[in-house]
C-alpha cells in the first residue's frame, strides 16, 4: 500500500466544521443526520474529549461506522481490543454505547457500537 501524506489538521478541521454546520441547518440537517452523526470519545493516552462527524449505519441497537482511509486516521484506534465508551448523536438525542474497532482481511476498518438502553 502506498503511503498517503496526511491532510493538514486545519483542512480537516474546516471540513468537519462545514459538515457540522450542514448537519445542524434547518434545510439540510434532517436529511444529512440520517447518515451522519457526531461521535464523542475520550482519548486513551491523552484523556482529552474529542468529537468528530462520521457516517454510520444503524440496525436496532447496533451502529456500524465504516472508517474511510483508516491509516490516515487515529480516532478509531481508541476502540481496539476491548473497545471503550462512546457517545453518538442519533435522531437529535445523545446516546451512549460501547465501541469496538476491527480490521477485516481486506484491510477495511469498522467500529461497531452497541447502544445502551
C-alpha positions as CSV (number, residue, x, y, z in Angstrom):
1,X,0.0,0.0,0.0
2,X,1.3,3.4,-0.9
3,X,1.9,5.9,1.9
4,X,-0.6,8.8,1.7
5,X,0.5,12.2,3.1
6,X,-1.9,13.2,5.8
7,X,-4.1,16.2,5.2
8,X,-3.2,19.3,7.3
9,X,-5.2,19.5,10.5
10,X,-6.5,22.9,9.6
11,X,-8.1,21.5,6.4
12,X,-9.6,18.6,8.3
13,X,-11.0,21.0,10.9
14,X,-12.6,23.2,8.3
15,X,-14.2,20.2,6.5
16,X,-15.6,18.9,9.8
17,X,-16.9,22.4,10.7
18,X,-18.7,22.5,7.3
19,X,-20.2,19.1,7.9
20,X,-21.4,20.0,11.3
21,X,-22.9,23.2,10.0
22,X,-24.8,21.4,7.3
23,X,-26.0,18.8,9.8
24,X,-27.5,21.4,12.1
25,X,-29.0,23.5,9.3
26,X,-32.8,23.8,9.0
27,X,-32.8,23.0,5.3
28,X,-30.3,20.0,5.1
29,X,-30.0,18.9,8.7
30,X,-32.7,16.2,8.8
31,X,-31.5,14.6,5.5
32,X,-27.8,14.6,6.5
33,X,-28.5,13.4,10.0
34,X,-29.9,10.2,8.7
35,X,-26.4,9.0,7.7
36,X,-24.0,11.3,9.6
37,X,-23.6,11.5,13.3
38,X,-21.1,13.1,15.8
39,X,-19.1,10.7,17.9
40,X,-17.6,11.8,21.2
41,X,-15.0,9.8,23.0
42,X,-12.1,10.2,25.4
43,X,-8.6,9.6,24.1
44,X,-6.8,6.6,25.6
45,X,-3.5,8.3,26.1
46,X,-4.4,12.0,26.3
47,X,-7.5,11.7,28.4
48,X,-9.0,14.5,26.3
49,X,-12.5,14.5,24.9
50,X,-12.9,14.6,21.1
51,X,-15.8,14.9,18.8
52,X,-15.8,14.1,15.1
53,X,-18.5,13.7,12.4
54,X,-18.8,10.2,10.9
55,X,-21.0,8.3,8.5
56,X,-23.0,5.4,10.1
57,X,-25.5,2.6,9.5
58,X,-27.9,1.5,12.2
59,X,-29.7,-1.7,12.8
60,X,-31.7,-1.7,16.1
61,X,-29.2,-1.0,18.9
62,X,-26.2,-1.7,16.8
63,X,-24.4,1.1,14.9
64,X,-21.7,0.4,12.4
65,X,-19.2,3.1,11.4
66,X,-17.0,2.3,8.3
67,X,-13.7,4.2,8.6
68,X,-12.6,5.5,5.3
69,X,-8.8,5.8,4.8
70,X,-8.1,4.2,8.2
71,X,-4.3,4.5,8.0
72,X,-4.6,8.3,7.8
73,X,-6.9,8.5,10.9
74,X,-6.3,7.7,14.5
75,X,-9.6,8.1,16.3
76,X,-10.8,4.6,15.7
77,X,-7.7,3.1,17.4
78,X,-9.1,4.1,20.8
79,X,-11.5,1.2,20.3
80,X,-9.1,-1.6,19.5
81,X,-9.1,-4.7,21.7
82,X,-11.7,-4.5,24.5
83,X,-13.1,-1.3,23.0
84,X,-14.4,1.6,25.0
85,X,-17.2,4.0,25.8
86,X,-18.5,6.3,23.1
87,X,-21.5,8.7,22.6
88,X,-23.3,9.4,19.4
89,X,-25.9,11.9,18.4
90,X,-28.8,10.0,16.8
91,X,-32.2,11.4,16.0
92,X,-31.2,14.6,17.9
93,X,-30.5,12.6,21.1
94,X,-27.2,11.8,22.6
95,X,-26.8,8.0,23.0
96,X,-24.0,6.2,24.8
97,X,-22.6,2.8,24.0
98,X,-19.6,0.5,23.8
99,X,-17.5,0.6,20.7
100,X,-15.1,-2.0,19.3
101,X,-12.9,-1.5,16.3
102,X,-11.8,-4.2,13.9
103,X,-10.0,-4.6,10.6
104,X,-11.1,-7.3,8.2
105,X,-8.9,-9.4,5.8
106,X,-9.2,-6.8,3.1
107,X,-7.8,-4.1,5.4
108,X,-11.2,-2.3,5.9
109,X,-11.8,-0.9,9.4
110,X,-15.2,-0.7,11.0
111,X,-16.3,0.4,14.5
112,X,-19.3,-1.5,15.9
113,X,-21.2,0.3,18.7
114,X,-23.7,-1.4,20.9
115,X,-26.0,1.3,22.2
116,X,-27.1,1.3,25.8
117,X,-30.8,1.2,26.7
